[in-house]
Amino acid sequence: MSLSVPVRMAALLLLFMMAAWYESAHLSALADPDVWWHLSTGNWILQNHAVPHYGLFSQYSNLPWTDSSWLFDVLLAFAFNLMGLRALPVLLMACKVAIAVVTFVLARGSRLNFWPAVFLAAAAQYAMPALPPEPVVCSIVLFAIELNLLFGARRTGNVRPLFWLPLLFILWVNLDVGLMFGLLLLLLFSVVACGEEISRRSRAGLSTGQSPAVPPAIAAMVLAASFIAAFVSLYFFHSFSAASEELWRLVPYVQSLHAISFRRPQDYVLLLLAMAACFSLGRRRSRDMFQIILMIVCLALAFTRQRDIWVLALASVAVIADGLPMGIVIAERANIERAWKQTKLATAGLLLIAFIAAVISRVPSSHETLLSKVGETFPVRAGDYIRANRLPPPIFNAYDWGGFLTWYLPEYPVSIDSRATLYGDEINQRYFKVTTAEIPLDADPSFANARTILLRKDSPMAVALSAVPQFRVAYQDDVAMVLLQNQ
């Protein structure tokens, strides 16, 4: 028995720190294409003490734009001002630790239910690979917290924790558009609560095996308060509408918005999690409409868009954990036997902090070293050449580089970046059709008017333009090619 505590402690540290340790070695945060425009926007907000309403850093600066993740951008910029480029991997590492912790809690990790929870949390983390240092990591943490509160209320009948949800949504609405998933989850919870109340009145009691119903009046009150909280933003109702537009927008050329291809091991782990959740419902012969509808909706979301696979991973963990054979025993003995006593919890917390500090120390502190790492993915040297030689604007840039250029070359407004709600379907589709030679070059005004062109060296467009007399190669390295359009 004395050996079990160190073993479990080691397993928890491995579970919580593995993803952060991997990030400290690979620094994948520096290769993310979207974090840069979040950083640029956050710096702008700190400097101007206001939130943007138009397309900053873009050639389409007259178009309206709502920064739905303004609070995340500010926190990112604040961390950058403290730590420099080191802030990006450190922030992502902290988010990955938070995701590991909340997933373990969602899996109902305890001393009586330890190893199943460790396995579920590890599988869920593996099914959500390559998480970027973007606002979506905040949504993953907050969605897991919401799931834990809702499942706990249905399991125990204790509704008091639900009154924290409006505060959670006040934070969420300013961090990420993923709050729409949270509101839909809460709406489903309330509708099912009302349906169960109607069913109980008609049959004078719940069927065997169903979770105790949450009073529909409480559910409706929490739902109303949460919807009101979703408007508590510097953008007011515009934040809600912008979140809806961004979440459901489809850009056919963006890989993360495609359906799951099932060509990665992570996809099959996600499928196994979903299958295990469905098997758990069937094995219990569950009539819990909340869990059944939740799985149907999450399956539809995740399998049609890779960007939303985390929704299905977390929902599957919650459903599986709720159906573990010892789950009822744990609920009944919750006040008698805790997962960790205070001394053990304090020890675990201190060890976790020590390991986090050790992992963070592995991240290089030199700006030049980190910028060199950035230059493996983005046109750092090409940007230096453009700035040093004062090449003429406007610029036409690669899609994935637009966000980086808003930070590294702010004096050159970009022709496009990944802010889909800023550019709209017409501009996005026109750009991709030009770069894939589906329409003539002069059909896109941003290219027709461009005097400096910055593309990936090995891209088909760069190779083709370098052979056209109208263009000349001004600079190239192993990452980028800069072309000038002869006037």
C-alpha positions in Angstrom: 0.0 0.0 0.0 2.9 2.3 0.8 4.2 1.8 -2.7 1.0 2.7 -4.4 1.2 6.4 -3.4 4.5 7.1 -5.2 3.4 5.0 -8.2 0.2 7.0 -8.5 2.1 10.3 -8.0 4.5 9.4 -10.7 1.6 8.4 -13.0 -0.1 11.8 -12.4 3.1 13.8 -13.0 3.6 11.8 -16.3 0.0 12.4 -17.3 0.1 16.1 -16.5 3.6 16.9 -17.8 4.1 14.7 -20.9 2.5 17.1 -23.4 4.4 20.1 -21.8 7.6 18.2 -21.9 7.1 17.4 -25.6 6.4 21.1 -26.3 9.6 22.2 -24.5 11.6 19.9 -26.8 9.8 20.8 -30.1 8.7 24.4 -29.6 5.7 23.8 -31.9 4.1 27.0 -30.7 6.6 29.0 -32.7 5.4 27.3 -35.9 1.7 28.1 -35.5 0.5 30.5 -38.2 -2.3 32.1 -36.2 -0.7 33.0 -32.9 1.1 35.9 -34.5 -1.9 38.0 -35.4 -3.3 37.3 -31.9 0.0 38.7 -30.6 -0.1 41.7 -32.9 -3.7 42.5 -31.9 -3.0 42.1 -28.2 -0.1 44.6 -28.5 -2.3 47.0 -30.4 -5.0 46.8 -27.6 -2.4 47.4 -24.9 -1.0 50.4 -26.8 -4.4 52.0 -27.7 -6.5 50.9 -24.7 -9.3 49.9 -27.0 -10.5 46.9 -28.9 -10.3 46.9 -32.7 -13.4 47.3 -34.9 -11.8 47.2 -38.3 -9.2 45.0 -40.1 -5.9 45.9 -38.4 -2.7 45.1 -40.3 -4.6 44.2 -43.5 -5.0 45.8 -46.9 -8.7 45.6 -46.2 -8.5 47.8 -43.2 -11.9 49.4 -44.1 -13.7 46.1 -43.5 -15.4 45.7 -40.1 -13.9 43.1 -37.8 -14.6 41.9 -34.2 -11.8 40.4 -32.2 -13.8 37.8 -30.3 -10.7 36.6 -28.5 -9.5 40.0 -27.4 -8.8 39.0 -23.8 -6.7 36.1 -24.9 -4.8 38.4 -27.2 -4.1 40.8 -24.3 -2.9 38.0 -22.0 -0.6 36.7 -24.8 0.8 40.2 -25.5 1.3 40.8 -21.8 3.2 37.5 -21.5 5.3 38.4 -24.6 6.2 41.7 -23.1 7.5 39.9 -20.0 9.2 36.9 -21.6 9.7 37.7 -25.3 9.3 34.9 -27.8 9.7 32.4 -24.9 6.1 33.3 -23.9 4.6 31.4 -26.8 5.8 27.9 -25.9 5.5 28.6 -22.1 1.9 29.7 -22.5 1.1 26.6 -24.6 2.8 24.3 -22.1 0.7 25.9 -19.2 -2.5 25.3 -21.3 -1.6 21.7 -21.9 -1.0 21.1 -18.2 -4.4 22.7 -17.5 -6.1 20.5 -20.1 -4.5 17.4 -18.6 -5.7 18.3 -15.1 -9.3 19.2 -16.1 -9.5 16.0 -18.3 -8.4 13.9 -15.3 -11.0 15.6 -13.1 -13.7 15.1 -15.9 -12.8 11.4 -15.9 -13.6 11.4 -12.1 -10.1 10.6 -11.1 -9.9 9.6 -7.4 -8.2 7.0 -5.2 -11.0 4.6 -5.9 -11.1 5.3 -9.6 -7.6 6.2 -10.4 -6.3 4.1 -13.2 -9.4 4.3 -15.5 -9.3 8.1 -15.1 -5.6 8.2 -16.0 -6.2 6.0 -19.1 -9.2 8.1 -20.2 -7.3 11.4 -19.7 -4.3 10.1 -21.6 -6.4 8.9 -24.5 -8.3 12.2 -24.7 -5.0 14.2 -24.8 -3.6 11.9 -27.5 -6.8 12.3 -29.5 -6.3 16.1 -29.5 -2.9 16.4 -31.1 -0.9 19.5 -32.1 -2.9 21.9 -30.0 -1.9 25.5 -31.0 -1.2 28.4 -28.6 -4.6 29.9 -29.6 -7.9 30.7 -27.9 -9.2 27.3 -28.6 -7.1 25.9 -25.7 -9.2 28.1 -23.4 -12.4 26.7 -24.8 -11.1 23.1 -24.2 -10.5 23.8 -20.5 -13.8 25.7 -20.0 -15.8 23.1 -21.8 -14.3 20.4 -19.7 -15.2 22.4 -16.5 -18.8 22.9 -17.8 -19.2 19.2 -18.6 -17.9 18.3 -15.1 -20.5 20.7 -13.5 -23.4 19.4 -15.6 -22.6 15.7 -15.2 -22.0 16.2 -11.5 -25.4 18.0 -11.1 -27.2 15.2 -12.9 -25.4 12.5 -11.0 -25.8 13.9 -7.5 -28.8 16.3 -7.7 -26.7 19.1 -6.3 -27.4 22.1 -8.4 -25.4 24.7 -6.4 -22.2 24.4 -8.5 -24.3 25.3 -11.6 -24.6 28.9 -10.4 -20.9 29.3 -11.3 -21.7 28.9 -15.0 -22.7 32.5 -15.7 -19.3 33.6 -14.4 -17.6 31.0 -16.5 -19.4 32.4 -19.6 -18.4 36.0 -18.8 -14.8 34.8 -19.0 -15.4 32.6 -22.0 -17.1 35.2 -24.2 -14.0 37.3 -24.1 -11.6 34.4 -24.7 -12.8 32.4 -27.6 -15.7 31.7 -30.0 -16.0 28.2 -28.5 -18.4 29.6 -26.0 -21.1 28.7 -28.6 -20.4 25.1 -27.9 -20.8 25.8 -24.2 -24.1 27.5 -24.7 -25.4 24.7 -26.9 -24.4 22.2 -24.2 -26.2 24.2 -21.5 -29.3 24.5 -23.8 -29.4 20.7 -24.3 -29.0 20.3 -20.5 -32.0 22.5 -19.8 -34.2 21.0 -22.5 -33.6 17.5 -21.2 -34.3 18.7 -17.6 -37.6 20.0 -18.8 -38.4 16.8 -20.7 -37.5 14.7 -17.7 -39.8 16.7 -15.5 -42.7 16.3 -17.9 -41.9 12.5 -18.0 -41.8 12.2 -14.2 -45.1 14.0 -13.8 -46.8 11.7 -16.4 -45.3 8.5 -14.9 -44.9 9.6 -11.3 -41.2 8.9 -11.1 -38.1 8.3 -13.1 -37.4 5.0 -14.8 -34.8 2.7 -13.2 -31.3 3.6 -14.3 -31.9 7.3 -15.1 -30.0 10.1 -13.5 -31.9 12.2 -11.0 -33.5 15.1 -12.8 -32.3 18.6 -12.2 -35.2 20.9 -11.4 -36.2 22.5 -14.7 -36.7 25.9 -13.1 -33.1 25.9 -11.9 -31.8 24.8 -15.3 -33.8 27.5 -17.0 -32.6 30.1 -14.6 -28.9 29.1 -15.1 -29.5 29.0 -18.9 -31.0 32.5 -19.0 -28.2 33.9 -16.8 -25.6 32.3 -18.9 -27.0 33.7 -22.1 -27.0 37.1 -20.6 -23.5 36.6 -19.4 -22.5 35.8 -23.0 -23.2 39.4 -23.9 -20.9 40.8 -21.2 -18.1 41.8 -23.6 -16.5 45.0 -24.8 -18.3 44.3 -28.1 -21.7 43.6 -26.4 -24.0 41.7 -28.8 -21.5 42.0 -31.7 -19.2 39.6 -29.9 -22.0 37.0 -29.9 -22.9 37.4 -33.6 -19.2 37.4 -34.5 -18.6 34.2 -32.6 -21.5 32.5 -34.3 -20.2 33.6 -37.7 -16.7 32.5 -37.1 -17.6 29.2 -35.6 -19.8 28.0 -38.4 -17.9 29.6 -41.3 -16.5 27.1 -43.8 -13.3 27.7 -45.8 -13.0 24.8 -48.2 -9.2 25.3 -48.7 -8.4 25.2 -44.9 -7.4 21.7 -43.9 -8.7 22.0 -40.3 -12.2 22.5 -41.5 -12.3 19.3 -43.5 -13.7 16.0 -42.3 -11.5 13.6 -40.4 -9.5 11.6 -42.9 -8.6 8.7 -40.6 -5.0 8.7 -41.7 -3.5 9.4 -38.3 -3.4 7.2 -35.2 -5.0 10.0 -33.2 -8.2 9.7 -35.4 -8.6 6.1 -34.5 -8.0 6.7 -30.8 -10.8 9.3 -31.0 -13.0 6.8 -32.7 -12.3 4.2 -30.0 -13.2 6.8 -27.3 -16.5 7.5 -29.1 -17.2 3.8 -29.5 -16.5 3.2 -25.9 -18.8 6.0 -24.8 -21.6 4.5 -27.0 -20.9 1.0 -25.7 -21.1 2.4 -22.1 -24.5 3.8 -22.8 -25.7 0.6 -24.4 -24.3 -1.6 -21.7 -26.1 0.4 -19.0 -29.2 0.4 -21.2 -29.2 4.1 -20.4 -32.2 6.3 -21.2 -30.3 9.4 -20.3 -31.3 11.6 -23.2 -28.7 14.2 -22.2 -25.8 11.9 -22.7 -27.4 10.2 -25.8 -28.1 13.5 -27.6 -24.7 14.9 -26.5 -22.9 12.1 -28.2 -24.9 12.4 -31.4 -24.2 16.1 -31.7 -20.5 15.8 -30.8 -20.1 12.9 -33.3 -21.6 15.1 -36.0 -19.4 18.0 -35.2 -16.1 16.2 -34.8 -16.4 13.9 -37.8 -17.2 16.7 -40.2 -14.6 19.2 -39.0 -11.2 18.3 -37.6 -11.0 21.5 -35.7 -13.7 20.4 -33.3 -12.5 16.9 -32.4 -11.8 18.1 -28.9 -15.6 18.4 -28.3 -16.1 14.7 -29.0 -13.0 13.6 -27.0 -14.2 15.4 -23.8 -17.8 14.3 -24.2 -16.7 10.7 -24.6 -14.6 10.9 -21.5 -17.5 12.3 -19.5 -19.9 9.6 -20.6 -17.5 6.7 -20.1 -16.5 8.0 -16.6 -20.2 8.4 -15.6 -20.8 4.7 -16.5 -17.9 3.2 -14.7 -19.1 0.4 -12.3 -17.7 2.0 -9.3 -19.1 5.4 -10.1 -22.2 5.1 -7.8 -20.0 3.8 -5.0 -17.7 6.8 -5.3 -20.6 9.2 -5.3 -22.0 7.7 -2.1 -18.6 7.7 -0.3 -17.5 11.1 -1.6 -17.7 12.7 1.9 -16.0 9.8 3.6 -13.1 8.9 1.4 -11.4 11.7 -0.7 -9.2 11.2 -3.7 -6.3 12.9 -2.0 -6.0 14.1 1.5 -4.8 17.7 2.1 -1.2 16.7 2.7 -1.1 14.5 -0.4 -2.7 17.2 -2.5 -0.2 19.8 -1.3 2.6 17.5 -2.0 1.3 16.8 -5.5 0.9 20.5 -6.1 4.4 21.3 -5.1 5.8 18.5 -7.2 3.8 19.6 -10.2 5.0 23.2 -9.8 8.6 21.9 -9.6 8.2 19.8 -12.7 6.6 22.7 -14.6 9.6 24.9 -13.6 12.0 22.3 -14.7 10.3 21.9 -18.1 10.1 25.6 -18.7 13.8 25.9 -18.0 14.4 23.8 -21.1 13.0 26.5 -23.4 15.8 28.7 -24.7 15.8 32.2 -23.4 17.8 33.7 -26.2 15.7 35.8 -28.6 18.0 35.0 -31.5 17.8 31.3 -30.9 14.0 31.3 -30.8 13.8 33.6 -33.8 16.0 31.2 -35.7 13.6 28.5 -34.8 10.7 30.6 -36.1 12.7 31.1 -39.3 12.4 27.4 -40.1 8.7 27.9 -40.8 8.2 31.6 -41.5 10.0 34.1 -43.8 12.2 35.7 -41.2 15.2 36.3 -43.5 13.0 37.3 -46.4 11.2 39.8 -44.1 14.6 41.2 -43.1 15.4 41.6 -46.8 12.2 43.4 -47.5 12.6 45.8 -44.6 16.3 46.5 -45.3 15.7 47.2 -49.0 12.4 49.0 -48.5 10.7 47.0 -51.2 7.6 48.7 -52.5 4.2 47.9 -51.1 1.5 46.6 -51.4 2.6 43.0 -50.7 1.0 39.8 -51.8 1.7 37.0 -49.3 1.2 33.3 -48.7 -1.9 32.5 -46.7 -0.2 30.8 -43.7 2.3 33.7 -43.5 -0.2 36.5 -43.2 -0.5 36.3 -39.4 3.3 36.2 -38.9 3.8 39.2 -41.2 1.3 41.3 -39.1 3.9 40.9 -36.3 7.2 40.9 -38.1 6.4 43.4 -40.9 3.6 45.5 -39.5 4.6 48.3 -41.9 3.4 46.1 -44.8 -0.3 45.4 -44.5 -1.0 41.9 -45.6 -3.1 40.8 -48.5 -4.7 38.0 -46.5 -4.3 36.0 -43.3 -6.4 33.4 -41.4 -9.0 35.9 -40.0 -11.8 34.4 -42.1 -14.5 36.7 -40.7 -12.5 39.8 -41.7 -12.1 38.8 -45.4 -15.4 37.0 -46.0 -16.1 34.2 -48.4 -15.5 36.2 -51.6 -12.0 37.4 -50.7 -10.9 34.1 -49.3 -12.2 32.0 -52.2 -10.8 34.5 -54.7 -7.3 34.3 -53.1 -7.3 30.5 -53.1 -8.5 30.3 -56.7 -5.7 32.6 -57.8 -3.0 30.7 -56.0 -4.3 27.4 -57.5 -4.6 28.9 -61.0 -8.3 28.5 -61.2 -8.8 32.1 -62.2 -6.5 34.6 -64.0 -4.0 36.5 -61.8 -5.5 39.9 -62.5 -8.9 38.6 -61.3 -7.7 39.2 -57.7 -7.1 42.9 -57.0 -4.7 42.2 -54.1 -2.4 40.4 -56.6 -2.9 42.7 -59.5 -2.0 45.7 -57.4 0.9 44.0 -55.6 4.4 45.2 -56.2 6.1 42.8 -53.8 5.2 39.1 -53.7 6.3 36.8 -50.8 5.6 33.1 -51.3 6.9 29.8 -50.2 9.9 28.9 -52.3 8.6 25.5 -53.3 5.0 26.6 -53.9 3.7 26.0 -57.5 2.7 29.7 -57.7 6.3 30.9 -56.8 7.9 28.4 -59.3 5.5 29.5 -62.1 5.9 33.2 -61.5 9.7 33.0 -61.3 9.6 31.8 -65.0 7.4 34.7 -66.2 9.3 37.7 -67.6 6.8 40.1 -65.9 8.3 39.1 -62.5 11.8 38.9 -61.2 13.2 37.1 -58.2 14.6 39.6 -55.8 15.5 37.2 -53.0 15.2 33.5 -52.1 16.3 31.2 -49.4 15.4 27.7 -48.4 12.0 28.9 -47.0 10.8 31.9 -49.0 10.9 33.6 -52.4 10.5 37.4 -52.9 9.4 38.5 -56.4 9.0 42.0 -57.7 6.4 42.8 -60.4 7.9 44.9 -63.1 5.9 48.0 -63.8 
